[in-house]
Amino acid sequence: MIASNKEKEQWIGKIVTLNGKPARIMGRKLTYPHVATLDMTLDVVFSWQAVKRIILNNNGNFTS
């Protein structure tokens, strides 16, 4: 389940949740993007495959 460049562009800046807190996906040009809470108290690195799976199957609810 590889994420396409078009999908990556759509997801950058998308508001999701990380451990139940509002978060944003960052790092379109990175091999491994970051999902960080809006208050920047938590920043977790995921693979693009994991981002795709979580967005499609878990409504963008990331957990660390």
Stockholm file with secondary structure:
# STOCKHOLM 1.0

chainA/1-64         MIASNKEKEQWIGKIVTLNGKPARIMGRKLTYPHVATLDMTLDVVFSWQAVKRIILNNNGNFTS
#=GR chainA/1-64 SS CCCCHHHHHHHTTCEEEETTEEEEEECTTSSSCEEEETTSSCEEECCHHHHHHHHHHSTTEECC
#=GC SS_cons        CCCCHHHHHHHTTCEEEETTEEEEEECTTSSSCEEEETTSSCEEECCHHHHHHHHHHSTTEECC
//
